[in-house]
Amino acid sequence: MLTFITPRLWNLTLAVLVGLMLAYALYVQHGMLLQPCPLCILQRVAFAWMGVFALLAALHNPLRGVWRWSYKLLILAGGLAGMLIAGRHLWLQSLPPDKVPECGPGLNYMLENFPLGEVWNNILYGSGSCAEVDWQFLGLSMPAWTLLWYVLLAAGTLYFFRNRQGA
């Protein structure tokens, strides 16, 4: 099944898909004027992480050894981080209005004025802006779509890691 897709082609496809998703996120931000919340930004970072290591794996294309394992594990680490962040985001969106955390300062302000540990705690705790649903497609919010993409891309990476030789 899917024997025509080599691991190199999968990694290149993954990198292109991630690039397209990040481009769409920038369009939503700058074209549709929807500002991303801190959890949205972290999801972009997780996608970029996956895309960079998928592109490196496609270019390097190791057939065996530590590089083959390293690329896959790094891609999967980005996917897992993204799943956890998107899951947290969805949870915040599902809270009743009286349980939503208050809005805090923006990410740029926090990075300039707070210690990094406090910034991470504030981001992962989430804020009222993270609980707002400003965008939907087919009834799913942006974090729901990103969670779906993280699962699909990680599953594809696992499939090619287990069933193919190469990167």
Secondary structure, DSSP 4 states (H G I P E B T S, - for coil): --TT--HHHHHHHHHHHHHHHHHHHHHHHHTS--PPPHHHHHHHHHHHHHHHHHHHHHHH---SSHHHHHHHHHHHHHHHHHHHHHHHHHHHHHS-GGGSPPP---HHHHHHHS-HHHHHHHHHH--HHHH----EETTEEHHHHHHHHHHHHHHHHHHHHHH-S--
